[in-house]
Amino acid sequence: MRTTVKLTAIALTAGAMASGLAATDATALPRCRPPVEGTASATGILGAGTQKAQIEARENWRYTVARLYGRRYADFYNAQNKQWDCKKGAILLAKCVVVAKPCRY
């Protein structure tokens, strides 16, 4: 009799833990919004302009996302489907555009 009670208690505890883990996994899924674009241009030589433009485009993306959806969505690390397009316009000018879906967890 005692063994049956103990086994039932263990089974109930394991079931409760498993359902708790499933609920945690469901809440860990990202919530994403439509893609947002960030743009910037910068000057520099030997790739420095492109690097600066990428940093500024990412900051522009973060600012735009925070304004549209709030700061919780503005973490570029959590963004999905990131697409970069960087081009040199003139001799020293580089322009970068980034498009990504803002997500939060």
N, CA, C and O of each residue as an XYZ file, in Angstrom:
420
protein
N       0.818     -1.191      0.000
C       0.000      0.000      0.000
C       0.866      1.260      0.000
O       0.619      2.189     -0.769
N       1.885      1.286      0.870
C       2.745      2.463      0.935
C       3.509      2.656     -0.371
O       3.704      3.789     -0.810
N       3.934      1.584     -0.984
C       4.650      1.662     -2.248
C       3.765      2.266     -3.325
O       4.240      3.061     -4.136
N       2.495      1.908     -3.349
C       1.555      2.448     -4.328
C       1.371      3.944     -4.127
O       1.325      4.701     -5.096
N       1.265      4.374     -2.868
C       1.099      5.800     -2.565
C       2.344      6.567     -2.989
O       2.244      7.648     -3.570
N       3.519      6.009     -2.699
C       4.765      6.677     -3.078
C       4.889      6.782     -4.594
O       5.271      7.829     -5.117
N       4.565      5.697     -5.302
C       4.647      5.721     -6.760
C       3.656      6.709     -7.352
O       3.967      7.389     -8.330
N       2.473      6.796     -6.775
C       1.478      7.758     -7.248
C       1.973      9.180     -7.024
O       1.825     10.036     -7.896
N       2.560      9.434     -5.859
C       3.085     10.769     -5.561
C       4.220     11.129     -6.512
O       4.300     12.261     -6.987
N       5.089     10.173     -6.789
C       6.197     10.426     -7.718
C       5.666     10.702     -9.115
O       6.153     11.602     -9.798
N       4.677      9.938     -9.541
C       4.093     10.135    -10.874
C       3.425     11.497    -10.980
O       3.556     12.174    -11.999
N       2.710     11.903     -9.939
C       2.056     13.218     -9.950
C       3.086     14.342     -9.978
O       2.913     15.330    -10.692
N       4.150     14.193     -9.206
C       5.205     15.210     -9.186
C       5.884     15.309    -10.549
O       6.127     16.409    -11.044
N       6.186     14.172    -11.150
C       6.816     14.179    -12.476
C       5.895     14.804    -13.510
O       6.354     15.555    -14.371
N       4.614     14.509    -13.439
C       3.653     15.104    -14.374
C       3.559     16.606    -14.209
O       3.488     17.341    -15.195
N       3.557     17.066    -12.965
C       3.492     18.510    -12.715
C       4.745     19.201    -13.233
O       4.674     20.289    -13.805
N       5.894     18.562    -13.026
C       7.134     19.161    -13.518
C       7.153     19.204    -15.038
O       7.587     20.197    -15.622
N       6.693     18.150    -15.678
C       6.678     18.111    -17.142
C       5.740     19.164    -17.704
O       6.069     19.819    -18.693
N       4.582     19.337    -17.091
C       3.657     20.360    -17.594
C       4.216     21.752    -17.346
O       3.976     22.658    -18.144
N       4.950     21.943    -16.264
C       5.587     23.234    -16.007
C       6.657     23.546    -17.028
O       6.792     24.691    -17.458
N       7.420     22.539    -17.422
C       8.444     22.741    -18.444
C       7.817     23.056    -19.787
O       8.337     23.887    -20.531
N       6.723     22.414    -20.104
C       6.053     22.678    -21.379
C       5.526     24.103    -21.417
O       5.591     24.762    -22.455
N       5.004     24.583    -20.295
C       4.495     25.955    -20.245
C       5.640     26.946    -20.386
O       5.484     27.986    -21.027
N       6.782     26.639    -19.799
C       7.933     27.527    -19.904
C       8.421     27.596    -21.347
O       8.751     28.677    -21.835
N       8.471     26.466    -22.027
C       8.924     26.456    -23.415
C       7.981     27.257    -24.306
O       8.435     27.933    -25.230
N       6.681     27.193    -24.046
C       5.716     27.921    -24.870
C       5.887     29.423    -24.709
O       5.726     30.171    -25.673
N       6.213     29.876    -23.497
C       6.377     31.311    -23.288
C       7.726     31.799    -23.797
O       7.925     33.002    -23.962
N       8.658     30.876    -24.049
C       9.983     31.269    -24.527
C      10.010     31.522    -26.031
O      11.022     31.983    -26.559
N       8.919     31.230    -26.723
C       8.882     31.473    -28.161
C       8.921     32.970    -28.443
O       8.328     33.751    -27.698
N       9.605     33.380    -29.502
C       9.689     34.813    -29.791
C       8.368     35.371    -30.316
O       7.591     34.678    -30.973
N       8.147     36.623    -30.009
C       7.023     37.364    -30.577
C       7.646     38.370    -31.529
O       8.394     39.252    -31.109
N       7.338     38.239    -32.802
C       7.983     39.072    -33.816
C       6.995     40.010    -34.485
O       5.798     39.731    -34.553
N       7.505     41.108    -34.969
C       6.742     42.113    -35.703
C       7.205     42.125    -37.155
O       8.198     41.478    -37.489
N       6.506     42.846    -38.017
C       6.932     42.935    -39.423
C       8.329     43.558    -39.551
O       8.764     44.289    -38.661
N       9.025     43.272    -40.646
C      10.386     43.790    -40.835
C      10.459     45.317    -40.784
O       9.541     46.021    -41.205
N      11.574     45.797    -40.258
C      11.850     47.232    -40.144
C      13.190     47.499    -40.811
O      14.094     46.665    -40.768
N      13.312     48.672    -41.429
C      14.535     49.048    -42.145
C      15.302     50.100    -41.359
O      14.717     51.008    -40.770
N      16.613     49.959    -41.361
C      17.503     50.963    -40.795
C      18.525     51.344    -41.845
O      19.076     50.469    -42.512
N      18.792     52.636    -42.010
C      19.742     53.091    -43.031
C      20.743     54.061    -42.423
O      20.465     54.730    -41.427
N      21.907     54.121    -43.042
C      22.926     55.083    -42.623
C      23.997     55.166    -43.694
O      24.167     54.250    -44.498
N      24.716     56.279    -43.692
C      25.873     56.430    -44.568
C      27.004     57.029    -43.749
O      26.776     57.764    -42.789
N      28.220     56.703    -44.142
C      29.399     57.192    -43.431
C      30.566     57.263    -44.403
O      30.561     56.620    -45.453
N      31.556     58.049    -44.037
C      32.749     58.183    -44.870
C      33.934     57.506    -44.197
O      34.008     57.425    -42.971
N      34.845     57.029    -45.009
C      36.050     56.396    -44.505
C      36.734     55.633    -45.622
O      36.152     55.405    -46.682
N      37.969     55.243    -45.377
C      38.725     54.496    -46.382
C      39.055     53.102    -45.852
O      39.026     52.860    -44.646
N      39.368     52.195    -46.770
C      39.770     50.829    -46.445
C      38.737     50.097    -45.588
O      39.097     49.373    -44.660
N      37.461     50.287    -45.897
C      36.397     49.584    -45.188
C      35.897     50.262    -43.936
O      34.900     49.829    -43.357
N      36.568     51.319    -43.503
C      36.149     52.003    -42.277
C      34.793     52.669    -42.455
O      33.987     52.691    -41.525
N      34.533     53.212    -43.642
C      33.240     53.846    -43.904
C      32.104     52.837    -43.868
O      31.032     53.121    -43.335
N      32.338     51.665    -44.431
C      31.318     50.619    -44.422
C      31.050     50.145    -43.000
O      29.900     49.924    -42.619
N      32.102     49.990    -42.229
C      31.943     49.548    -40.843
C      31.146     50.574    -40.034
O      30.254     50.206    -39.270
N      31.465     51.849    -40.200
C      30.719     52.907    -39.509
C      29.266     52.931    -39.962
O      28.361     53.088    -39.142
N      29.038     52.776    -41.261
C      27.675     52.794    -41.794
C      26.864     51.616    -41.256
O      25.674     51.762    -40.979
N      27.492     50.458    -41.107
C      26.789     49.303    -40.542
C      26.375     49.566    -39.096
O      25.246     49.271    -38.706
N      27.273     50.110    -38.319
C      26.972     50.407    -36.914
C      25.838     51.419    -36.821
O      24.912     51.254    -36.027
N      25.917     52.465    -37.635
C      24.887     53.501    -37.597
C      23.548     52.995    -38.139
O      22.496     53.409    -37.651
N      23.568     52.111    -39.134
C      22.326     51.535    -39.659
C      21.656     50.663    -38.601
O      20.434     50.671    -38.460
N      22.463     49.918    -37.866
C      21.918     49.096    -36.781
C      21.309     49.976    -35.694
O      20.243     49.658    -35.166
N      21.970     51.073    -35.358
C      21.421     52.006    -34.365
C      20.144     52.661    -34.874
O      19.201     52.864    -34.109
N      20.108     52.991    -36.158
C      18.901     53.555    -36.758
C      17.758     52.541    -36.700
O      16.617     52.905    -36.418
N      18.062     51.280    -36.964
C      17.064     50.212    -36.872
C      16.529     50.119    -35.448
O      15.317     50.039    -35.245
N      17.424     50.129    -34.458
C      17.011     50.028    -33.052
C      16.126     51.205    -32.647
O      15.125     51.022    -31.955
N      16.492     52.401    -33.072
C      15.704     53.591    -32.749
C      14.312     53.499    -33.370
O      13.316     53.786    -32.706
N      14.241     53.101    -34.631
C      12.956     52.994    -35.326
C      12.070     51.934    -34.680
O      10.875     52.158    -34.488
N      12.648     50.783    -34.345
C      11.878     49.711    -33.707
C      11.367     50.152    -32.339
O      10.211     49.898    -32.001
N      12.211     50.809    -31.553
C      11.786     51.276    -30.228
C      10.631     52.259    -30.349
O       9.702     52.236    -29.542
N      10.690     53.116    -31.351
C       9.620     54.094    -31.564
C       8.324     53.409    -31.999
O       7.241     53.792    -31.558
N       8.432     52.398    -32.861
C       7.244     51.719    -33.387
C       6.642     50.704    -32.416
O       5.424     50.661    -32.236
N       7.495     49.885    -31.789
C       7.005     48.741    -31.022
C       7.435     48.715    -29.560
O       6.981     47.859    -28.801
N       8.297     49.635    -29.157
C       8.772     49.646    -27.777
C      10.176     49.081    -27.656
O      10.660     48.378    -28.543
N      10.821     49.401    -26.542
C      12.220     49.016    -26.332
C      12.430     47.509    -26.244
O      13.518     47.021    -26.551
N      11.410     46.765    -25.832
C      11.578     45.312    -25.697
C      11.842     44.644    -27.043
O      12.442     43.570    -27.092
N      11.405     45.260    -28.121
C      11.622     44.704    -29.461
C      12.916     45.219    -30.095
O      13.320     44.718    -31.145
N      13.564     46.193    -29.493
C      14.673     46.895    -30.138
C      16.040     46.246    -29.930
O      17.060     46.891    -30.173
N      16.090     45.008    -29.495
C      17.361     44.307    -29.333
C      17.718     43.625    -30.657
O      17.067     42.661    -31.060
N      18.744     44.126    -31.322
C      19.126     43.607    -32.638
C      19.561     42.144    -32.562
O      19.420     41.403    -33.535
N      20.080     41.731    -31.425
C      20.507     40.343    -31.246
C      19.321     39.384    -31.398
O      19.486     38.278    -31.914
N      18.121     39.799    -30.949
C      16.924     38.957    -31.032
C      16.219     39.043    -32.379
O      15.294     38.272    -32.633
N      16.629     39.951    -33.239
C      15.960     40.126    -34.535
C      16.157     38.895    -35.416
O      17.160     38.190    -35.306
N      15.187     38.650    -36.285
C      15.260     37.513    -37.195
C      15.274     37.996    -38.638
O      14.862     39.116    -38.939
N      15.753     37.133    -39.521
C      15.806     37.411    -40.965
C      16.569     38.704    -41.279
O      16.093     39.534    -42.053
N      17.731     38.869    -40.688
C      18.547     40.064    -40.922
C      19.123     40.029    -42.334
O      19.701     39.029    -42.760
N      18.954     41.137    -43.048
C      19.499     41.257    -44.401
C      20.243     42.586    -44.516
O      19.684     43.649    -44.246
N      21.497     42.511    -44.917
C      22.339     43.692    -45.070
C      22.573     43.978    -46.542
O      22.683     43.066    -47.361
N      22.648     45.280    -46.866
C      23.033     45.715    -48.206
C      23.898     46.957    -48.032
O      23.389     48.029    -47.703
N      25.183     46.822    -48.248
C      26.113     47.945    -48.104
C      26.786     48.211    -49.445
O      27.257     47.291    -50.113
N      26.824     49.496    -49.828
C      27.431     49.893    -51.103
C      28.265     51.143    -50.913
O      27.971     52.002    -50.081
N      29.309     51.213    -51.708
C      30.115     52.427    -51.749
C      29.512     53.335    -52.798
O      29.371     52.951    -53.959
N      29.157     54.545    -52.385
C      28.553     55.475    -53.332
C      29.614     56.257    -54.076
O      29.814     56.057    -55.274
N      30.278     57.127    -53.390
C      31.342     57.934    -53.990
C      32.681     57.320    -53.564
O      32.733     56.168    -53.134
N      33.718     58.069    -53.684
C      35.046     57.551    -53.358
C      35.145     57.153    -51.883
O      35.676     56.088    -51.567
N      34.643     57.988    -50.988
C      34.770     57.721    -49.559
C      33.444     57.418    -48.871
O      33.445     57.068    -47.691
N      32.325     57.539    -49.557
C      31.013     57.400    -48.931
C      30.499     55.966    -49.055
O      30.521     55.384    -50.140
N      30.043     55.406    -47.949
C      29.435     54.072    -47.943
C      28.033     54.196    -47.362
O      27.806     54.959    -46.422
N      27.099     53.444    -47.924
C      25.723     53.449    -47.439
C      25.319     52.018    -47.116
O      25.567     51.103    -47.901
N      24.695     51.830    -45.959
C      24.234     50.506    -45.547
C      22.754     50.550    -45.194
O      22.255     51.512    -44.611
N      22.079     49.481    -45.569
C      20.671     49.297    -45.235
C      20.552     47.929    -44.575
O      21.084     46.941    -45.080
N      19.859     47.877    -43.456
C      19.579     46.604    -42.805
C      18.066     46.474    -42.655
O      17.380     47.423    -42.273
N      17.567     45.291    -42.960
C      16.147     44.982    -42.787
C      16.080     43.740    -41.914
O      16.737     42.738    -42.199
N      15.282     43.804    -40.843
C      15.159     42.667    -39.934
C      13.814     42.709    -39.221
O      13.215     43.769    -39.039
N      13.358     41.522    -38.822
C      12.115     41.413    -38.060
C      12.438     41.577    -36.579
O      13.185     40.768    -36.028
N      11.896     42.604    -35.917
C      12.136     42.762    -34.484
C      11.366     41.708    -33.687
O      10.180     41.482    -33.926
N      12.049     41.072    -32.747
C      11.430     40.033    -31.921
C      11.771     40.262    -30.455
O      12.796     40.854    -30.117
N      10.888     39.778    -29.603
C      11.164     39.781    -28.167
C      10.821     38.409    -27.619
O      10.025     37.673    -28.204
N      11.430     38.071    -26.487
C      11.199     36.766    -25.866
C      10.542     36.933    -24.528
O      10.266     35.945    -23.848
